[in-house]
Amino acid sequence: MRIVIAIISIFIFLKTLFYGIYEWKEQNNKCGSVVIVIIAIISLILPNILVSLRVNLSNYS
């Protein structure tokens, strides 16, 4: 399961990162691209931490 989550999070990270680079270069939207890159980094790190800690978020609702 960890490998599947890692592969999916890397895929989402790369897609979001490339969109942030596109916003920076083509659209000249510097602030938006920085926010998108931050979201990309969070989407890379957070799912892997949750899987490694085995946090079950369904118990907290």
mmCIF file of the N, C-alpha and C atoms, coordinates in Angstrom:
data_MODEL
# 
_entry.id   MODEL 
# 
loop_
_atom_site.group_PDB 
_atom_site.id 
_atom_site.type_symbol 
_atom_site.label_atom_id 
_atom_site.label_alt_id 
_atom_site.label_comp_id 
_atom_site.label_asym_id 
_atom_site.label_entity_id 
_atom_site.label_seq_id 
_atom_site.pdbx_PDB_ins_code 
_atom_site.Cartn_x 
_atom_site.Cartn_y 
_atom_site.Cartn_z 
_atom_site.occupancy 
_atom_site.B_iso_or_equiv 
_atom_site.pdbx_formal_charge 
_atom_site.auth_seq_id 
_atom_site.auth_comp_id 
_atom_site.auth_asym_id 
_atom_site.auth_atom_id 
_atom_site.pdbx_PDB_model_num 
ATOM 1   N N  . MET A 1 1  ? 0.811   -1.191 0.000   1.00 0.00 ? 1  MET A N  1 
ATOM 2   C CA . MET A 1 1  ? 0.000   0.000  0.000   1.00 0.00 ? 1  MET A CA 1 
ATOM 3   C C  . MET A 1 1  ? 0.861   1.265  0.000   1.00 0.00 ? 1  MET A C  1 
ATOM 4   N N  . ARG A 1 2  ? 1.983   1.201  0.712   1.00 0.00 ? 2  ARG A N  1 
ATOM 5   C CA . ARG A 1 2  ? 2.859   2.379  0.768   1.00 0.00 ? 2  ARG A CA 1 
ATOM 6   C C  . ARG A 1 2  ? 3.407   2.734  -0.615  1.00 0.00 ? 2  ARG A C  1 
ATOM 7   N N  . ILE A 1 3  ? 3.723   1.704  -1.399  1.00 0.00 ? 3  ILE A N  1 
ATOM 8   C CA . ILE A 1 3  ? 4.277   1.950  -2.729  1.00 0.00 ? 3  ILE A CA 1 
ATOM 9   C C  . ILE A 1 3  ? 3.234   2.600  -3.633  1.00 0.00 ? 3  ILE A C  1 
ATOM 10  N N  . VAL A 1 4  ? 1.998   2.140  -3.543  1.00 0.00 ? 4  VAL A N  1 
ATOM 11  C CA . VAL A 1 4  ? 0.923   2.708  -4.363  1.00 0.00 ? 4  VAL A CA 1 
ATOM 12  C C  . VAL A 1 4  ? 0.693   4.166  -4.002  1.00 0.00 ? 4  VAL A C  1 
ATOM 13  N N  . ILE A 1 5  ? 0.642   4.479  -2.721  1.00 0.00 ? 5  ILE A N  1 
ATOM 14  C CA . ILE A 1 5  ? 0.453   5.863  -2.275  1.00 0.00 ? 5  ILE A CA 1 
ATOM 15  C C  . ILE A 1 5  ? 1.641   6.721  -2.696  1.00 0.00 ? 5  ILE A C  1 
ATOM 16  N N  . ALA A 1 6  ? 2.846   6.178  -2.609  1.00 0.00 ? 6  ALA A N  1 
ATOM 17  C CA . ALA A 1 6  ? 4.032   6.933  -3.012  1.00 0.00 ? 6  ALA A CA 1 
ATOM 18  C C  . ALA A 1 6  ? 4.005   7.245  -4.508  1.00 0.00 ? 6  ALA A C  1 
ATOM 19  N N  . ILE A 1 7  ? 3.631   6.269  -5.326  1.00 0.00 ? 7  ILE A N  1 
ATOM 20  C CA . ILE A 1 7  ? 3.587   6.484  -6.775  1.00 0.00 ? 7  ILE A CA 1 
ATOM 21  C C  . ILE A 1 7  ? 2.507   7.503  -7.138  1.00 0.00 ? 7  ILE A C  1 
ATOM 22  N N  . ILE A 1 8  ? 1.340   7.375  -6.525  1.00 0.00 ? 8  ILE A N  1 
ATOM 23  C CA . ILE A 1 8  ? 0.252   8.327  -6.808  1.00 0.00 ? 8  ILE A CA 1 
ATOM 24  C C  . ILE A 1 8  ? 0.620   9.728  -6.350  1.00 0.00 ? 8  ILE A C  1 
ATOM 25  N N  . SER A 1 9  ? 1.244   9.858  -5.178  1.00 0.00 ? 9  SER A N  1 
ATOM 26  C CA . SER A 1 9  ? 1.612   11.186 -4.693  1.00 0.00 ? 9  SER A CA 1 
ATOM 27  C C  . SER A 1 9  ? 2.722   11.809 -5.540  1.00 0.00 ? 9  SER A C  1 
ATOM 28  N N  . ILE A 1 10 ? 3.637   11.002 -6.061  1.00 0.00 ? 10 ILE A N  1 
ATOM 29  C CA . ILE A 1 10 ? 4.672   11.531 -6.959  1.00 0.00 ? 10 ILE A CA 1 
ATOM 30  C C  . ILE A 1 10 ? 4.041   12.007 -8.266  1.00 0.00 ? 10 ILE A C  1 
ATOM 31  N N  . PHE A 1 11 ? 3.090   11.242 -8.783  1.00 0.00 ? 11 PHE A N  1 
ATOM 32  C CA . PHE A 1 11 ? 2.393   11.638 -10.007 1.00 0.00 ? 11 PHE A CA 1 
ATOM 33  C C  . PHE A 1 11 ? 1.646   12.957 -9.813  1.00 0.00 ? 11 PHE A C  1 
ATOM 34  N N  . ILE A 1 12 ? 0.911   13.090 -8.722  1.00 0.00 ? 12 ILE A N  1 
ATOM 35  C CA . ILE A 1 12 ? 0.173   14.324 -8.442  1.00 0.00 ? 12 ILE A CA 1 
ATOM 36  C C  . ILE A 1 12 ? 1.143   15.484 -8.215  1.00 0.00 ? 12 ILE A C  1 
ATOM 37  N N  . PHE A 1 13 ? 2.244   15.219 -7.526  1.00 0.00 ? 13 PHE A N  1 
ATOM 38  C CA . PHE A 1 13 ? 3.254   16.256 -7.298  1.00 0.00 ? 13 PHE A CA 1 
ATOM 39  C C  . PHE A 1 13 ? 3.811   16.782 -8.618  1.00 0.00 ? 13 PHE A C  1 
ATOM 40  N N  . LEU A 1 14 ? 4.162   15.871 -9.518  1.00 0.00 ? 14 LEU A N  1 
ATOM 41  C CA . LEU A 1 14 ? 4.753   16.298 -10.786 1.00 0.00 ? 14 LEU A CA 1 
ATOM 42  C C  . LEU A 1 14 ? 3.755   17.081 -11.635 1.00 0.00 ? 14 LEU A C  1 
ATOM 43  N N  . LYS A 1 15 ? 2.505   16.607 -11.698 1.00 0.00 ? 15 LYS A N  1 
ATOM 44  C CA . LYS A 1 15 ? 1.492   17.320 -12.478 1.00 0.00 ? 15 LYS A CA 1 
ATOM 45  C C  . LYS A 1 15 ? 1.267   18.727 -11.920 1.00 0.00 ? 15 LYS A C  1 
ATOM 46  N N  . THR A 1 16 ? 1.187   18.843 -10.605 1.00 0.00 ? 16 THR A N  1 
ATOM 47  C CA . THR A 1 16 ? 0.957   20.142 -9.980  1.00 0.00 ? 16 THR A CA 1 
ATOM 48  C C  . THR A 1 16 ? 2.181   21.040 -10.119 1.00 0.00 ? 16 THR A C  1 
ATOM 49  N N  . LEU A 1 17 ? 3.367   20.467 -9.986  1.00 0.00 ? 17 LEU A N  1 
ATOM 50  C CA . LEU A 1 17 ? 4.596   21.241 -10.134 1.00 0.00 ? 17 LEU A CA 1 
ATOM 51  C C  . LEU A 1 17 ? 4.733   21.796 -11.551 1.00 0.00 ? 17 LEU A C  1 
ATOM 52  N N  . PHE A 1 18 ? 4.454   20.971 -12.555 1.00 0.00 ? 18 PHE A N  1 
ATOM 53  C CA . PHE A 1 18 ? 4.548   21.441 -13.931 1.00 0.00 ? 18 PHE A CA 1 
ATOM 54  C C  . PHE A 1 18 ? 3.522   22.526 -14.221 1.00 0.00 ? 18 PHE A C  1 
ATOM 55  N N  . TYR A 1 19 ? 2.349   22.436 -13.605 1.00 0.00 ? 19 TYR A N  1 
ATOM 56  C CA . TYR A 1 19 ? 1.364   23.504 -13.776 1.00 0.00 ? 19 TYR A CA 1 
ATOM 57  C C  . TYR A 1 19 ? 1.843   24.790 -13.109 1.00 0.00 ? 19 TYR A C  1 
ATOM 58  N N  . GLY A 1 20 ? 2.503   24.687 -11.966 1.00 0.00 ? 20 GLY A N  1 
ATOM 59  C CA . GLY A 1 20 ? 3.075   25.862 -11.311 1.00 0.00 ? 20 GLY A CA 1 
ATOM 60  C C  . GLY A 1 20 ? 4.167   26.504 -12.152 1.00 0.00 ? 20 GLY A C  1 
ATOM 61  N N  . ILE A 1 21 ? 4.983   25.697 -12.802 1.00 0.00 ? 21 ILE A N  1 
ATOM 62  C CA . ILE A 1 21 ? 6.018   26.224 -13.692 1.00 0.00 ? 21 ILE A CA 1 
ATOM 63  C C  . ILE A 1 21 ? 5.386   26.904 -14.901 1.00 0.00 ? 21 ILE A C  1 
ATOM 64  N N  . TYR A 1 22 ? 4.321   26.306 -15.422 1.00 0.00 ? 22 TYR A N  1 
ATOM 65  C CA . TYR A 1 22 ? 3.592   26.917 -16.539 1.00 0.00 ? 22 TYR A CA 1 
ATOM 66  C C  . TYR A 1 22 ? 3.018   28.276 -16.141 1.00 0.00 ? 22 TYR A C  1 
ATOM 67  N N  . GLU A 1 23 ? 2.431   28.344 -14.955 1.00 0.00 ? 23 GLU A N  1 
ATOM 68  C CA . GLU A 1 23 ? 1.877   29.614 -14.485 1.00 0.00 ? 23 GLU A CA 1 
ATOM 69  C C  . GLU A 1 23 ? 2.987   30.659 -14.336 1.00 0.00 ? 23 GLU A C  1 
ATOM 70  N N  . TRP A 1 24 ? 4.142   30.264 -13.861 1.00 0.00 ? 24 TRP A N  1 
ATOM 71  C CA . TRP A 1 24 ? 5.250   31.199 -13.650 1.00 0.00 ? 24 TRP A CA 1 
ATOM 72  C C  . TRP A 1 24 ? 5.762   31.749 -14.981 1.00 0.00 ? 24 TRP A C  1 
ATOM 73  N N  . LYS A 1 25 ? 5.976   30.852 -15.953 1.00 0.00 ? 25 LYS A N  1 
ATOM 74  C CA . LYS A 1 25 ? 6.609   31.253 -17.211 1.00 0.00 ? 25 LYS A CA 1 
ATOM 75  C C  . LYS A 1 25 ? 5.630   31.864 -18.205 1.00 0.00 ? 25 LYS A C  1 
ATOM 76  N N  . GLU A 1 26 ? 4.523   31.189 -18.450 1.00 0.00 ? 26 GLU A N  1 
ATOM 77  C CA . GLU A 1 26 ? 3.623   31.592 -19.537 1.00 0.00 ? 26 GLU A CA 1 
ATOM 78  C C  . GLU A 1 26 ? 2.614   32.650 -19.107 1.00 0.00 ? 26 GLU A C  1 
ATOM 79  N N  . GLN A 1 27 ? 2.076   32.535 -17.925 1.00 0.00 ? 27 GLN A N  1 
ATOM 80  C CA . GLN A 1 27 ? 1.011   33.429 -17.493 1.00 0.00 ? 27 GLN A CA 1 
ATOM 81  C C  . GLN A 1 27 ? 1.522   34.594 -16.649 1.00 0.00 ? 27 GLN A C  1 
ATOM 82  N N  . ASN A 1 28 ? 2.794   34.562 -16.258 1.00 0.00 ? 28 ASN A N  1 
ATOM 83  C CA . ASN A 1 28 ? 3.404   35.584 -15.405 1.00 0.00 ? 28 ASN A CA 1 
ATOM 84  C C  . ASN A 1 28 ? 2.627   35.787 -14.114 1.00 0.00 ? 28 ASN A C  1 
ATOM 85  N N  . ASN A 1 29 ? 2.149   34.697 -13.545 1.00 0.00 ? 29 ASN A N  1 
ATOM 86  C CA . ASN A 1 29 ? 1.414   34.730 -12.288 1.00 0.00 ? 29 ASN A CA 1 
ATOM 87  C C  . ASN A 1 29 ? 2.340   34.189 -11.199 1.00 0.00 ? 29 ASN A C  1 
ATOM 88  N N  . LYS A 1 30 ? 3.160   35.068 -10.653 1.00 0.00 ? 30 LYS A N  1 
ATOM 89  C CA . LYS A 1 30 ? 4.192   34.648 -9.710  1.00 0.00 ? 30 LYS A CA 1 
ATOM 90  C C  . LYS A 1 30 ? 3.604   34.180 -8.381  1.00 0.00 ? 30 LYS A C  1 
ATOM 91  N N  . CYS A 1 31 ? 2.658   34.930 -7.850  1.00 0.00 ? 31 CYS A N  1 
ATOM 92  C CA . CYS A 1 31 ? 2.070   34.586 -6.552  1.00 0.00 ? 31 CYS A CA 1 
ATOM 93  C C  . CYS A 1 31 ? 1.294   33.278 -6.642  1.00 0.00 ? 31 CYS A C  1 
ATOM 94  N N  . GLY A 1 32 ? 0.521   33.115 -7.676  1.00 0.00 ? 32 GLY A N  1 
ATOM 95  C CA . GLY A 1 32 ? -0.249  31.891 -7.860  1.00 0.00 ? 32 GLY A CA 1 
ATOM 96  C C  . GLY A 1 32 ? 0.628   30.674 -8.049  1.00 0.00 ? 32 GLY A C  1 
ATOM 97  N N  . SER A 1 33 ? 1.731   30.855 -8.759  1.00 0.00 ? 33 SER A N  1 
ATOM 98  C CA . SER A 1 33 ? 2.610   29.706 -8.998  1.00 0.00 ? 33 SER A CA 1 
ATOM 99  C C  . SER A 1 33 ? 3.326   29.278 -7.719  1.00 0.00 ? 33 SER A C  1 
ATOM 100 N N  . VAL A 1 34 ? 3.651   30.219 -6.859  1.00 0.00 ? 34 VAL A N  1 
ATOM 101 C CA . VAL A 1 34 ? 4.286   29.863 -5.586  1.00 0.00 ? 34 VAL A CA 1 
ATOM 102 C C  . VAL A 1 34 ? 3.309   29.071 -4.719  1.00 0.00 ? 34 VAL A C  1 
ATOM 103 N N  . VAL A 1 35 ? 2.060   29.495 -4.686  1.00 0.00 ? 35 VAL A N  1 
ATOM 104 C CA . VAL A 1 35 ? 1.048   28.773 -3.915  1.00 0.00 ? 35 VAL A CA 1 
ATOM 105 C C  . VAL A 1 35 ? 0.844   27.370 -4.480  1.00 0.00 ? 35 VAL A C  1 
ATOM 106 N N  . ILE A 1 36 ? 0.834   27.243 -5.793  1.00 0.00 ? 36 ILE A N  1 
ATOM 107 C CA . ILE A 1 36 ? 0.658   25.932 -6.428  1.00 0.00 ? 36 ILE A CA 1 
ATOM 108 C C  . ILE A 1 36 ? 1.835   25.014 -6.109  1.00 0.00 ? 36 ILE A C  1 
ATOM 109 N N  . VAL A 1 37 ? 3.052   25.541 -6.091  1.00 0.00 ? 37 VAL A N  1 
ATOM 110 C CA . VAL A 1 37 ? 4.224   24.724 -5.755  1.00 0.00 ? 37 VAL A CA 1 
ATOM 111 C C  . VAL A 1 37 ? 4.161   24.291 -4.288  1.00 0.00 ? 37 VAL A C  1 
ATOM 112 N N  . ILE A 1 38 ? 3.689   25.158 -3.409  1.00 0.00 ? 38 ILE A N  1 
ATOM 113 C CA . ILE A 1 38 ? 3.534   24.781 -1.998  1.00 0.00 ? 38 ILE A CA 1 
ATOM 114 C C  . ILE A 1 38 ? 2.507   23.660 -1.857  1.00 0.00 ? 38 ILE A C  1 
ATOM 115 N N  . ILE A 1 39 ? 1.400   23.763 -2.594  1.00 0.00 ? 39 ILE A N  1 
ATOM 116 C CA . ILE A 1 39 ? 0.396   22.703 -2.577  1.00 0.00 ? 39 ILE A CA 1 
ATOM 117 C C  . ILE A 1 39 ? 0.987   21.402 -3.122  1.00 0.00 ? 39 ILE A C  1 
ATOM 118 N N  . ALA A 1 40 ? 1.837   21.501 -4.131  1.00 0.00 ? 40 ALA A N  1 
ATOM 119 C CA . ALA A 1 40 ? 2.474   20.307 -4.698  1.00 0.00 ? 40 ALA A CA 1 
ATOM 120 C C  . ALA A 1 40 ? 3.378   19.630 -3.671  1.00 0.00 ? 40 ALA A C  1 
ATOM 121 N N  . ILE A 1 41 ? 4.121   20.408 -2.928  1.00 0.00 ? 41 ILE A N  1 
ATOM 122 C CA . ILE A 1 41 ? 5.011   19.845 -1.912  1.00 0.00 ? 41 ILE A CA 1 
ATOM 123 C C  . ILE A 1 41 ? 4.201   19.189 -0.797  1.00 0.00 ? 41 ILE A C  1 
ATOM 124 N N  . ILE A 1 42 ? 3.105   19.832 -0.404  1.00 0.00 ? 42 ILE A N  1 
ATOM 125 C CA . ILE A 1 42 ? 2.239   19.243 0.620   1.00 0.00 ? 42 ILE A CA 1 
ATOM 126 C C  . ILE A 1 42 ? 1.627   17.944 0.121   1.00 0.00 ? 42 ILE A C  1 
ATOM 127 N N  . SER A 1 43 ? 1.220   17.921 -1.151  1.00 0.00 ? 43 SER A N  1 
ATOM 128 C CA . SER A 1 43 ? 0.614   16.704 -1.697  1.00 0.00 ? 43 SER A CA 1 
ATOM 129 C C  . SER A 1 43 ? 1.630   15.585 -1.868  1.00 0.00 ? 43 SER A C  1 
ATOM 130 N N  . LEU A 1 44 ? 2.906   15.900 -1.864  1.00 0.00 ? 44 LEU A N  1 
ATOM 131 C CA . LEU A 1 44 ? 3.937   14.870 -1.917  1.00 0.00 ? 44 LEU A CA 1 
ATOM 132 C C  . LEU A 1 44 ? 4.242   14.320 -0.531  1.00 0.00 ? 44 LEU A C  1 
ATOM 133 N N  . ILE A 1 45 ? 4.296   15.174 0.453   1.00 0.00 ? 45 ILE A N  1 
ATOM 134 C CA . ILE A 1 45 ? 4.761   14.777 1.776   1.00 0.00 ? 45 ILE A CA 1 
ATOM 135 C C  . ILE A 1 45 ? 3.650   14.219 2.661   1.00 0.00 ? 45 ILE A C  1 
ATOM 136 N N  . LEU A 1 46 ? 2.518   14.903 2.724   1.00 0.00 ? 46 LEU A N  1 
ATOM 137 C CA . LEU A 1 46 ? 1.485   14.555 3.700   1.00 0.00 ? 46 LEU A CA 1 
ATOM 138 C C  . LEU A 1 46 ? 0.900   13.146 3.539   1.00 0.00 ? 46 LEU A C  1 
ATOM 139 N N  . PRO A 1 47 ? 0.537   12.693 2.330   1.00 0.00 ? 47 PRO A N  1 
ATOM 140 C CA . PRO A 1 47 ? -0.005  11.318 2.244   1.00 0.00 ? 47 PRO A CA 1 
ATOM 141 C C  . PRO A 1 47 ? 0.986   10.243 2.679   1.00 0.00 ? 47 PRO A C  1 
ATOM 142 N N  . ASN A 1 48 ? 2.245   10.455 2.385   1.00 0.00 ? 48 ASN A N  1 
ATOM 143 C CA . ASN A 1 48 ? 3.253   9.470  2.780   1.00 0.00 ? 48 ASN A CA 1 
ATOM 144 C C  . ASN A 1 48 ? 3.452   9.442  4.292   1.00 0.00 ? 48 ASN A C  1 
ATOM 145 N N  . ILE A 1 49 ? 3.355   10.582 4.931   1.00 0.00 ? 49 ILE A N  1 
ATOM 146 C CA . ILE A 1 49 ? 3.450   10.629 6.391   1.00 0.00 ? 49 ILE A CA 1 
ATOM 147 C C  . ILE A 1 49 ? 2.245   9.935  7.015   1.00 0.00 ? 49 ILE A C  1 
ATOM 148 N N  . LEU A 1 50 ? 1.057   10.215 6.487   1.00 0.00 ? 50 LEU A N  1 
ATOM 149 C CA . LEU A 1 50 ? -0.144  9.591  7.037   1.00 0.00 ? 50 LEU A CA 1 
ATOM 150 C C  . LEU A 1 50 ? -0.123  8.077  6.884   1.00 0.00 ? 50 LEU A C  1 
ATOM 151 N N  . VAL A 1 51 ? 0.385   7.587  5.758   1.00 0.00 ? 51 VAL A N  1 
ATOM 152 C CA . VAL A 1 51 ? 0.465   6.139  5.561   1.00 0.00 ? 51 VAL A CA 1 
ATOM 153 C C  . VAL A 1 51 ? 1.523   5.534  6.476   1.00 0.00 ? 51 VAL A C  1 
ATOM 154 N N  . SER A 1 52 ? 2.639   6.206  6.641   1.00 0.00 ? 52 SER A N  1 
ATOM 155 C CA . SER A 1 52 ? 3.691   5.646  7.481   1.00 0.00 ? 52 SER A CA 1 
ATOM 156 C C  . SER A 1 52 ? 3.307   5.665  8.957   1.00 0.00 ? 52 SER A C  1 
ATOM 157 N N  . LEU A 1 53 ? 2.502   6.629  9.358   1.00 0.00 ? 53 LEU A N  1 
ATOM 158 C CA . LEU A 1 53 ? 2.048   6.678  10.755  1.00 0.00 ? 53 LEU A CA 1 
ATOM 159 C C  . LEU A 1 53 ? 0.777   5.871  10.969  1.00 0.00 ? 53 LEU A C  1 
ATOM 160 N N  . ARG A 1 54 ? 0.183   5.401  9.864   1.00 0.00 ? 54 ARG A N  1 
ATOM 161 C CA . ARG A 1 54 ? -1.063  4.633  9.905   1.00 0.00 ? 54 ARG A CA 1 
ATOM 162 C C  . ARG A 1 54 ? -2.170  5.379  10.627  1.00 0.00 ? 54 ARG A C  1 
ATOM 163 N N  . VAL A 1 55 ? -2.317  6.645  10.283  1.00 0.00 ? 55 VAL A N  1 
ATOM 164 C CA . VAL A 1 55 ? -3.350  7.474  10.877  1.00 0.00 ? 55 VAL A CA 1 
ATOM 165 C C  . VAL A 1 55 ? -4.664  7.164  10.193  1.00 0.00 ? 55 VAL A C  1 
ATOM 166 N N  . ASN A 1 56 ? -5.669  6.835  10.981  1.00 0.00 ? 56 ASN A N  1 
ATOM 167 C CA . ASN A 1 56 ? -6.990  6.538  10.458  1.00 0.00 ? 56 ASN A CA 1 
ATOM 168 C C  . ASN A 1 56 ? -7.884  7.746  10.720  1.00 0.00 ? 56 ASN A C  1 
ATOM 169 N N  . LEU A 1 57 ? -8.084  8.560  9.699   1.00 0.00 ? 57 LEU A N  1 
ATOM 170 C CA . LEU A 1 57 ? -8.846  9.786  9.858   1.00 0.00 ? 57 LEU A CA 1 
ATOM 171 C C  . LEU A 1 57 ? -10.345 9.535  9.965   1.00 0.00 ? 57 LEU A C  1 
ATOM 172 N N  . SER A 1 58 ? -10.812 8.353  9.630   1.00 0.00 ? 58 SER A N  1 
ATOM 173 C CA . SER A 1 58 ? -12.244 8.090  9.691   1.00 0.00 ? 58 SER A CA 1 
ATOM 174 C C  . SER A 1 58 ? -12.746 7.964  11.118  1.00 0.00 ? 58 SER A C  1 
ATOM 175 N N  . ASN A 1 59 ? -11.866 7.735  12.073  1.00 0.00 ? 59 ASN A N  1 
ATOM 176 C CA . ASN A 1 59 ? -12.283 7.628  13.464  1.00 0.00 ? 59 ASN A CA 1 
ATOM 177 C C  . ASN A 1 59 ? -12.544 8.985  14.098  1.00 0.00 ? 59 ASN A C  1 
ATOM 178 N N  . TYR A 1 60 ? -12.105 10.054 13.467  1.00 0.00 ? 60 TYR A N  1 
ATOM 179 C CA . TYR A 1 60 ? -12.198 11.375 14.079  1.00 0.00 ? 60 TYR A CA 1 
ATOM 180 C C  . TYR A 1 60 ? -13.441 12.138 13.680  1.00 0.00 ? 60 TYR A C  1 
ATOM 181 N N  . SER A 1 61 ? -14.287 11.576 12.839  1.00 0.00 ? 61 SER A N  1 
ATOM 182 C CA . SER A 1 61 ? -15.482 12.317 12.409  1.00 0.00 ? 61 SER A CA 1 
ATOM 183 C C  . SER A 1 61 ? -16.674 12.052 13.291  1.00 0.00 ? 61 SER A C  1 
# 
